[in-house]
Amino acid sequence: MDYVAVEKLKWRSRRSMLELDLYFERFISGGGFAELNETELLAYQHLITLDDADLLLLFQGKGELADPELQNLVNKIAQQNFYKEV
């Protein structure tokens, strides 16, 4: 994925729900986003299309996705945020 596409993904990560903005911002600024490979970036692209309420439940561990790649990404984002809160 080229630089412009990656920057667009970061921009599209912005949400209308503050809690989600914090999850995504911590993941991006904490280095987790920069470590994603091409497959994970495509999964991320799909993840940010999900409904805000569903995303929040997923990050809080109150839901699970059938797609293992997406669930792995959710776990990475949630874990990055867990360590920031401690």
N, CA, C and O atoms as CSV, one atom per row, in Angstrom:
chain,resi,resn,atom,element,x,y,z
A,1,MET,N,N,0.857,-1.168,0.000
A,1,MET,CA,C,0.000,0.000,0.000
A,1,MET,C,C,0.906,1.234,0.000
A,1,MET,O,O,1.863,1.305,0.771
A,2,ASP,N,N,0.608,2.186,-0.848
A,2,ASP,CA,C,1.474,3.362,-0.954
A,2,ASP,C,C,1.216,4.362,0.183
A,2,ASP,O,O,0.252,4.238,0.938
A,3,TYR,N,N,2.093,5.340,0.279
A,3,TYR,CA,C,2.062,6.323,1.363
A,3,TYR,C,C,0.724,7.051,1.445
A,3,TYR,O,O,0.169,7.206,2.532
A,4,VAL,N,N,0.209,7.493,0.317
A,4,VAL,CA,C,-1.048,8.249,0.294
A,4,VAL,C,C,-2.196,7.383,0.804
A,4,VAL,O,O,-3.030,7.855,1.578
A,5,ALA,N,N,-2.247,6.131,0.379
A,5,ALA,CA,C,-3.309,5.222,0.821
A,5,ALA,C,C,-3.232,4.984,2.330
A,5,ALA,O,O,-4.259,4.928,3.006
A,6,VAL,N,N,-2.025,4.847,2.849
A,6,VAL,CA,C,-1.845,4.637,4.286
A,6,VAL,C,C,-2.293,5.875,5.058
A,6,VAL,O,O,-2.961,5.757,6.085
A,7,GLU,N,N,-1.934,7.045,4.576
A,7,GLU,CA,C,-2.352,8.284,5.240
A,7,GLU,C,C,-3.873,8.445,5.200
A,7,GLU,O,O,-4.467,8.943,6.157
A,8,LYS,N,N,-4.496,8.033,4.116
A,8,LYS,CA,C,-5.962,8.075,4.032
A,8,LYS,C,C,-6.589,7.141,5.059
A,8,LYS,O,O,-7.601,7.479,5.674
A,9,LEU,N,N,-5.992,5.967,5.246
A,9,LEU,CA,C,-6.489,5.036,6.266
A,9,LEU,C,C,-6.427,5.678,7.651
A,9,LEU,O,O,-7.365,5.566,8.440
A,10,LYS,N,N,-5.327,6.339,7.932
A,10,LYS,CA,C,-5.194,7.008,9.226
A,10,LYS,C,C,-6.282,8.064,9.387
A,10,LYS,O,O,-6.895,8.171,10.449
A,11,TRP,N,N,-6.519,8.838,8.345
A,11,TRP,CA,C,-7.530,9.892,8.407
A,11,TRP,C,C,-8.924,9.290,8.584
A,11,TRP,O,O,-9.726,9.807,9.361
A,12,ARG,N,N,-9.214,8.210,7.875
A,12,ARG,CA,C,-10.534,7.577,7.964
A,12,ARG,C,C,-10.730,6.855,9.292
A,12,ARG,O,O,-11.836,6.407,9.594
A,13,SER,N,N,-9.676,6.738,10.084
A,13,SER,CA,C,-9.789,6.134,11.409
A,13,SER,C,C,-10.469,7.066,12.400
A,13,SER,O,O,-10.902,6.630,13.467
A,14,ARG,N,N,-10.563,8.331,12.059
A,14,ARG,CA,C,-11.208,9.303,12.945
A,14,ARG,C,C,-12.688,8.961,13.056
A,14,ARG,O,O,-13.347,8.679,12.055
A,15,ARG,N,N,-13.201,8.988,14.273
A,15,ARG,CA,C,-14.573,8.576,14.527
A,15,ARG,C,C,-15.356,9.710,15.170
A,15,ARG,O,O,-14.791,10.715,15.602
A,16,SER,N,N,-16.673,9.523,15.224
A,16,SER,CA,C,-17.525,10.503,15.891
A,16,SER,C,C,-17.643,10.201,17.386
A,16,SER,O,O,-18.176,11.011,18.143
A,17,MET,N,N,-17.151,9.049,17.806
A,17,MET,CA,C,-17.207,8.640,19.208
A,17,MET,C,C,-15.810,8.822,19.824
A,17,MET,O,O,-14.841,8.226,19.354
A,18,LEU,N,N,-15.715,9.632,20.857
A,18,LEU,CA,C,-14.428,9.946,21.478
A,18,LEU,C,C,-13.663,8.694,21.900
A,18,LEU,O,O,-12.452,8.607,21.701
A,19,GLU,N,N,-14.367,7.731,22.478
A,19,GLU,CA,C,-13.700,6.512,22.940
A,19,GLU,C,C,-12.979,5.814,21.793
A,19,GLU,O,O,-11.857,5.336,21.960
A,20,LEU,N,N,-13.622,5.757,20.631
A,20,LEU,CA,C,-12.998,5.117,19.470
A,20,LEU,C,C,-11.838,5.939,18.943
A,20,LEU,O,O,-10.815,5.388,18.536
A,21,ASP,N,N,-11.991,7.254,18.949
A,21,ASP,CA,C,-10.872,8.115,18.546
A,21,ASP,C,C,-9.643,7.817,19.405
A,21,ASP,O,O,-8.521,7.771,18.900
A,22,LEU,N,N,-9.860,7.617,20.688
A,22,LEU,CA,C,-8.744,7.322,21.589
A,22,LEU,C,C,-8.120,5.971,21.269
A,22,LEU,O,O,-6.895,5.847,21.234
A,23,TYR,N,N,-8.944,4.964,21.037
A,23,TYR,CA,C,-8.405,3.645,20.679
A,23,TYR,C,C,-7.533,3.739,19.425
A,23,TYR,O,O,-6.391,3.280,19.416
A,24,PHE,N,N,-8.087,4.339,18.371
A,24,PHE,CA,C,-7.351,4.405,17.108
A,24,PHE,C,C,-6.131,5.314,17.209
A,24,PHE,O,O,-5.069,4.982,16.682
A,25,GLU,N,N,-6.269,6.452,17.877
A,25,GLU,CA,C,-5.142,7.383,17.994
A,25,GLU,C,C,-3.983,6.750,18.755
A,25,GLU,O,O,-2.825,6.897,18.364
A,26,ARG,N,N,-4.291,6.057,19.826
A,26,ARG,CA,C,-3.225,5.398,20.594
A,26,ARG,C,C,-2.552,4.304,19.774
A,26,ARG,O,O,-1.340,4.106,19.863
A,27,PHE,N,N,-3.341,3.601,18.979
A,27,PHE,CA,C,-2.776,2.544,18.139
A,27,PHE,C,C,-1.862,3.138,17.068
A,27,PHE,O,O,-0.781,2.615,16.800
A,28,ILE,N,N,-2.308,4.231,16.465
A,28,ILE,CA,C,-1.521,4.867,15.403
A,28,ILE,C,C,-0.272,5.536,15.981
A,28,ILE,O,O,0.833,5.315,15.487
A,29,SER,N,N,-0.440,6.344,17.012
A,29,SER,CA,C,0.705,7.079,17.564
A,29,SER,C,C,1.632,6.183,18.386
A,29,SER,O,O,2.806,6.510,18.563
A,30,GLY,N,N,1.127,5.071,18.884
A,30,GLY,CA,C,1.931,4.164,19.696
A,30,GLY,C,C,2.790,3.207,18.898
A,30,GLY,O,O,3.541,2.420,19.474
A,31,GLY,N,N,2.690,3.263,17.582
A,31,GLY,CA,C,3.544,2.443,16.734
A,31,GLY,C,C,2.918,1.162,16.222
A,31,GLY,O,O,3.480,0.510,15.342
A,32,GLY,N,N,1.764,0.790,16.757
A,32,GLY,CA,C,1.119,-0.442,16.307
A,32,GLY,C,C,0.729,-0.397,14.841
A,32,GLY,O,O,0.871,-1.388,14.124
A,33,PHE,N,N,0.241,0.744,14.398
A,33,PHE,CA,C,-0.185,0.890,13.009
A,33,PHE,C,C,1.001,0.739,12.065
A,33,PHE,O,O,0.890,0.090,11.024
A,34,ALA,N,N,2.124,1.329,12.421
A,34,ALA,CA,C,3.317,1.290,11.562
A,34,ALA,C,C,3.857,-0.125,11.384
A,34,ALA,O,O,4.568,-0.398,10.417
A,35,GLU,N,N,3.529,-1.021,12.298
A,35,GLU,CA,C,4.018,-2.398,12.235
A,35,GLU,C,C,3.125,-3.323,11.413
A,35,GLU,O,O,3.470,-4.487,11.210
A,36,LEU,N,N,1.988,-2.828,10.939
A,36,LEU,CA,C,1.068,-3.679,10.181
A,36,LEU,C,C,1.655,-4.039,8.821
A,36,LEU,O,O,2.239,-3.196,8.141
A,37,ASN,N,N,1.492,-5.300,8.437
A,37,ASN,CA,C,1.920,-5.715,7.101
A,37,ASN,C,C,0.792,-5.446,6.102
A,37,ASN,O,O,-0.274,-4.963,6.482
A,38,GLU,N,N,1.024,-5.753,4.851
A,38,GLU,CA,C,0.057,-5.452,3.787
A,38,GLU,C,C,-1.299,-6.116,4.046
A,38,GLU,O,O,-2.340,-5.481,3.874
A,39,THR,N,N,-1.295,-7.374,4.453
A,39,THR,CA,C,-2.543,-8.093,4.735
A,39,THR,C,C,-3.291,-7.447,5.892
A,39,THR,O,O,-4.513,-7.304,5.853
A,40,GLU,N,N,-2.548,-7.060,6.919
A,40,GLU,CA,C,-3.170,-6.408,8.074
A,40,GLU,C,C,-3.702,-5.024,7.716
A,40,GLU,O,O,-4.726,-4.600,8.251
A,41,LEU,N,N,-3.023,-4.322,6.825
A,41,LEU,CA,C,-3.531,-3.019,6.380
A,41,LEU,C,C,-4.856,-3.173,5.645
A,41,LEU,O,O,-5.756,-2.347,5.802
A,42,LEU,N,N,-4.980,-4.223,4.846
A,42,LEU,CA,C,-6.250,-4.481,4.160
A,42,LEU,C,C,-7.341,-4.828,5.169
A,42,LEU,O,O,-8.486,-4.402,5.016
A,43,ALA,N,N,-6.997,-5.594,6.190
A,43,ALA,CA,C,-7.960,-5.914,7.246
A,43,ALA,C,C,-8.356,-4.640,7.996
A,43,ALA,O,O,-9.523,-4.453,8.340
A,44,TYR,N,N,-7.385,-3.774,8.244
A,44,TYR,CA,C,-7.645,-2.500,8.916
A,44,TYR,C,C,-8.607,-1.654,8.089
A,44,TYR,O,O,-9.519,-1.023,8.621
A,45,GLN,N,N,-8.384,-1.657,6.785
A,45,GLN,CA,C,-9.253,-0.912,5.872
A,45,GLN,C,C,-10.697,-1.389,6.017
A,45,GLN,O,O,-11.624,-0.580,5.993
A,46,HIS,N,N,-10.888,-2.686,6.164
A,46,HIS,CA,C,-12.234,-3.234,6.359
A,46,HIS,C,C,-12.751,-2.916,7.763
A,46,HIS,O,O,-13.921,-2.572,7.933
A,47,LEU,N,N,-11.890,-3.029,8.755
A,47,LEU,CA,C,-12.285,-2.807,10.142
A,47,LEU,C,C,-12.874,-1.418,10.349
A,47,LEU,O,O,-13.874,-1.269,11.051
A,48,ILE,N,N,-12.270,-0.411,9.751
A,48,ILE,CA,C,-12.745,0.956,9.990
A,48,ILE,C,C,-14.064,1.260,9.285
A,48,ILE,O,O,-14.609,2.353,9.441
A,49,THR,N,N,-14.580,0.308,8.515
A,49,THR,CA,C,-15.904,0.496,7.909
A,49,THR,C,C,-17.020,-0.003,8.824
A,49,THR,O,O,-18.198,0.229,8.550
A,50,LEU,N,N,-16.659,-0.685,9.907
A,50,LEU,CA,C,-17.670,-1.212,10.819
A,50,LEU,C,C,-18.326,-0.083,11.606
A,50,LEU,O,O,-17.759,0.998,11.762
A,51,ASP,N,N,-19.510,-0.351,12.090
A,51,ASP,CA,C,-20.290,0.599,12.876
A,51,ASP,C,C,-19.559,0.949,14.180
A,51,ASP,O,O,-18.933,0.087,14.797
A,52,ASP,N,N,-19.646,2.209,14.588
A,52,ASP,CA,C,-18.953,2.670,15.791
A,52,ASP,C,C,-19.338,1.870,17.034
A,52,ASP,O,O,-18.469,1.481,17.814
A,53,ALA,N,N,-20.622,1.626,17.221
A,53,ALA,CA,C,-21.073,0.890,18.410
A,53,ALA,C,C,-20.494,-0.525,18.422
A,53,ALA,O,O,-20.084,-1.025,19.469
A,54,ASP,N,N,-20.465,-1.161,17.262
A,54,ASP,CA,C,-19.897,-2.511,17.166
A,54,ASP,C,C,-18.400,-2.498,17.458
A,54,ASP,O,O,-17.889,-3.374,18.156
A,55,LEU,N,N,-17.703,-1.505,16.923
A,55,LEU,CA,C,-16.262,-1.396,17.166
A,55,LEU,C,C,-15.956,-1.231,18.650
A,55,LEU,O,O,-15.040,-1.864,19.176
A,56,LEU,N,N,-16.716,-0.388,19.315
A,56,LEU,CA,C,-16.469,-0.161,20.736
A,56,LEU,C,C,-16.648,-1.454,21.527
A,56,LEU,O,O,-15.833,-1.771,22.393
A,57,LEU,N,N,-17.702,-2.193,21.234
A,57,LEU,CA,C,-17.919,-3.475,21.913
A,57,LEU,C,C,-16.769,-4.443,21.648
A,57,LEU,O,O,-16.322,-5.149,22.552
A,58,LEU,N,N,-16.296,-4.471,20.412
A,58,LEU,CA,C,-15.179,-5.352,20.065
A,58,LEU,C,C,-13.919,-4.980,20.837
A,58,LEU,O,O,-13.244,-5.853,21.383
A,59,PHE,N,N,-13.599,-3.693,20.883
A,59,PHE,CA,C,-12.398,-3.244,21.587
A,59,PHE,C,C,-12.493,-3.493,23.093
A,59,PHE,O,O,-11.479,-3.695,23.762
A,60,GLN,N,N,-13.714,-3.476,23.614
A,60,GLN,CA,C,-13.916,-3.722,25.039
A,60,GLN,C,C,-13.994,-5.208,25.366
A,60,GLN,O,O,-14.170,-5.583,26.525
A,61,GLY,N,N,-13.864,-6.054,24.350
A,61,GLY,CA,C,-13.897,-7.497,24.571
A,61,GLY,C,C,-15.288,-8.059,24.757
A,61,GLY,O,O,-15.443,-9.162,25.280
A,62,LYS,N,N,-16.311,-7.318,24.336
A,62,LYS,CA,C,-17.697,-7.752,24.513
A,62,LYS,C,C,-18.298,-8.326,23.242
A,62,LYS,O,O,-19.511,-8.517,23.153
A,63,GLY,N,N,-17.465,-8.598,22.273
A,63,GLY,CA,C,-17.909,-9.175,21.011
A,63,GLY,C,C,-16.728,-9.819,20.324
A,63,GLY,O,O,-15.579,-9.624,20.720
A,64,GLU,N,N,-17.019,-10.586,19.294
A,64,GLU,CA,C,-15.951,-11.253,18.561
A,64,GLU,C,C,-16.347,-11.355,17.097
A,64,GLU,O,O,-17.520,-11.538,16.769
A,65,LEU,N,N,-15.369,-11.237,16.232
A,65,LEU,CA,C,-15.592,-11.330,14.792
A,65,LEU,C,C,-15.323,-12.744,14.298
A,65,LEU,O,O,-14.469,-13.447,14.837
A,66,ALA,N,N,-16.053,-13.155,13.274
A,66,ALA,CA,C,-15.856,-14.485,12.687
A,66,ALA,C,C,-14.550,-14.553,11.896
A,66,ALA,O,O,-13.932,-15.614,11.810
A,67,ASP,N,N,-14.131,-13.432,11.321
A,67,ASP,CA,C,-12.903,-13.379,10.528
A,67,ASP,C,C,-11.694,-13.307,11.466
A,67,ASP,O,O,-11.541,-12.323,12.189
A,68,PRO,N,N,-10.839,-14.324,11.466
A,68,PRO,CA,C,-9.700,-14.331,12.398
A,68,PRO,C,C,-8.709,-13.188,12.175
A,68,PRO,O,O,-8.110,-12.703,13.135
A,69,GLU,N,N,-8.525,-12.750,10.934
A,69,GLU,CA,C,-7.603,-11.629,10.673
A,69,GLU,C,C,-8.125,-10.342,11.300
A,69,GLU,O,O,-7.370,-9.584,11.910
A,70,LEU,N,N,-9.432,-10.104,11.143
A,70,LEU,CA,C,-10.023,-8.907,11.746
A,70,LEU,C,C,-9.982,-8.988,13.268
A,70,LEU,O,O,-9.684,-8.001,13.941
A,71,GLN,N,N,-10.282,-10.161,13.805
A,71,GLN,CA,C,-10.266,-10.320,15.259
A,71,GLN,C,C,-8.860,-10.123,15.807
A,71,GLN,O,O,-8.691,-9.524,16.869
A,72,ASN,N,N,-7.863,-10.613,15.108
A,72,ASN,CA,C,-6.474,-10.418,15.524
A,72,ASN,C,C,-6.128,-8.928,15.556
A,72,ASN,O,O,-5.447,-8.462,16.470
A,73,LEU,N,N,-6.591,-8.202,14.574
A,73,LEU,CA,C,-6.346,-6.763,14.515
A,73,LEU,C,C,-7.053,-6.043,15.664
A,73,LEU,O,O,-6.474,-5.158,16.293
A,74,VAL,N,N,-8.292,-6.417,15.935
A,74,VAL,CA,C,-9.025,-5.848,17.070
A,74,VAL,C,C,-8.245,-6.098,18.358
A,74,VAL,O,O,-8.108,-5.203,19.193
A,75,ASN,N,N,-7.738,-7.309,18.513
A,75,ASN,CA,C,-6.961,-7.646,19.710
A,75,ASN,C,C,-5.702,-6.791,19.822
A,75,ASN,O,O,-5.347,-6.351,20.915
A,76,LYS,N,N,-5.027,-6.555,18.701
A,76,LYS,CA,C,-3.819,-5.714,18.714
A,76,LYS,C,C,-4.149,-4.290,19.151
A,76,LYS,O,O,-3.439,-3.701,19.966
A,77,ILE,N,N,-5.231,-3.745,18.604
A,77,ILE,CA,C,-5.625,-2.372,18.953
A,77,ILE,C,C,-6.016,-2.296,20.423
A,77,ILE,O,O,-5.608,-1.373,21.129
A,78,ALA,N,N,-6.797,-3.252,20.883
A,78,ALA,CA,C,-7.231,-3.262,22.281
A,78,ALA,C,C,-6.039,-3.429,23.218
A,78,ALA,O,O,-5.970,-2.773,24.258
A,79,GLN,N,N,-5.105,-4.297,22.859
A,79,GLN,CA,C,-3.926,-4.528,23.697
A,79,GLN,C,C,-3.058,-3.270,23.769
A,79,GLN,O,O,-2.565,-2.919,24.841
A,80,GLN,N,N,-2.872,-2.601,22.651
A,80,GLN,CA,C,-2.091,-1.356,22.622
A,80,GLN,C,C,-2.720,-0.336,23.569
A,80,GLN,O,O,-2.005,0.391,24.259
A,81,ASN,N,N,-4.031,-0.280,23.607
A,81,ASN,CA,C,-4.729,0.667,24.463
A,81,ASN,C,C,-4.704,0.242,25.919
A,81,ASN,O,O,-4.639,1.090,26.809
A,82,PHE,N,N,-4.753,-1.050,26.174
A,82,PHE,CA,C,-4.706,-1.548,27.548
A,82,PHE,C,C,-3.415,-1.102,28.224
A,82,PHE,O,O,-3.432,-0.615,29.354
A,83,TYR,N,N,-2.310,-1.271,27.533
A,83,TYR,CA,C,-1.027,-0.909,28.124
A,83,TYR,C,C,-0.879,0.595,28.300
A,83,TYR,O,O,-0.129,1.038,29.170
A,84,LYS,N,N,-1.572,1.384,27.499
A,84,LYS,CA,C,-1.517,2.838,27.653
A,84,LYS,C,C,-2.293,3.284,28.891
A,84,LYS,O,O,-1.951,4.293,29.508
A,85,GLU,N,N,-3.347,2.528,29.261
A,85,GLU,CA,C,-4.200,2.931,30.377
A,85,GLU,C,C,-3.596,2.571,31.723
A,85,GLU,O,O,-3.942,3.184,32.733
A,86,VAL,N,N,-2.708,1.600,31.761
A,86,VAL,CA,C,-2.152,1.114,33.032
A,86,VAL,C,C,-1.121,2.065,33.567
A,86,VAL,O,O,-0.546,1.820,34.628
